[in-house]
C-alpha cells in the first residue's frame, strides 16, 4: 500500500518492445551443445578474437556406486557438466538440491510452462535442459546480453555471439572449433525459439525432434531418452535430465494453468490468483496511488504490457519494486515484491514474469501494489486507475 506522500520520480527511458522470433534453418550438429568449455570471442559487432583458454578435466570412471554431481552452476560451463565420462550400467546419477538452482527455476519455470502448453512440450524437460545447458543460468552464453539457455547456434533476428567450443564426437574425443550462437532479448525468447526448433525440426527432417513432443511420448522419460543422441551427443543426457526433474519436482510445471486475463484495453492482469484489497483514489485522509492485489507470498507477477525496465531497486515504502515503460510512453510500477527477476535496461514481453508477490517495504501483508502512469514522471496528477485499464470498469 502506497500513499501520495510516499511517491518518488522515475527518469525517462526509451521504450522498446521485443521483436518476434525469426525462423532459420539449423543443422543437427548446430542444435546440440556438448562442448567441454565455451569462451566468448566476439559478437556480431566485434571481429577481433580475444585470448581463449579451454581445458578439459576428465573425472575417473567408477563402478557399482552412485555418482554425485555438484550443482550445475558450480561447473565452469554447461558443456563441461554434460560431458562427464560414460558411467557403468550399475551406476546412478544423483544431484544434491541447491538453493541457487531453485532460484533459477523460479525465474524460468512459468515461462517454460507457458511455452510448453503452447507447443505441446514437457516444461519439465525444457527446464532440466536449461539447467544443464546453461549451468543454471551462470554460463557466459546464458547471461545478459546473450540469454541463450539451450546453446542453439546460428543467428536470431541477425544477432549472434561467437564462442570457442570443445565439441564431443560422442566417444569422449574432443575437438576445438568456433561457432555462432544465437542472442536473445530475454529467457522467454530463448524458450520460444527452442520450442520452435523441436516442433519444426531441422533442414531436410522436420520430424527430427518429434519424439520430444507430448503427442509422441507418453512420459517425460520417453522424451528425454529421445533427445539423447539428437539434441546432445552425451550418452548420459537423459539420465541427468531425469534426475534433475525428480530432484526439483519439475513435473509441477507440466500441469496446465488457466491463461491470463486480458482486458479490452490490451492490458494483462498481472496476477492469476488474487483478491483486490484497496482501490485507487482517496482513502481516508490520504490518496492511494494504485491498486492493491492480495496474493500468496511467491505468486508470480506478470508484466501488464511489454516494455523496458527503467527501475528495479529497493524503496523504503515500495520495498522491492520495478518500473516498466511501455511503447506509448506510459509506465507501470510493481511494488512490495519478494524478489524481482529483471534489471534496468531489460526488455520484457507482456505476460513475462518480472518478480514474485511479497511484503517488502511499507506493507502489512503479501500483495502487489500496482501503479500506472500516463508518462514516466509517476507524479500523482498523471496516475490513472489501474482497475479501469485491467477490467474496463
Secondary structure, 3 states (H helix, E strand, C coil): CCEHHHCCCCCCCCCCCCCCCCCCCCCCCCCCCCCCCEEEEEECCCCCCCCCCCCCCCCCCCCCCEEEECCHHHCCCHHHHHCCCCCCCCCEEEECCCHHHHHHHHHHHHHHHHHHHHHCECHHHHHHHHHHHHCCCCCCCCCCCCCCCCCCECCECCEEEEEEEEEECCCCCEEEEEEEEECCCCHHHHHHHHHHHHHHCECCECCCCHHHEHHHCCCHHHHHHHHECCCECCCCHHHHHHHHHHHCCHHHHHCCCCCCCECCCCCECCCCCCEEEECCEEECCEEECCEEEECCCCCEEECCCCEEEEEEEEECCCEEEEEEEECCCCEEEEEEEEEECCCCCCEECCCCEEEEEECCCCCCCCEEEEEEECCCCCCHHHEECHHHHHHCC
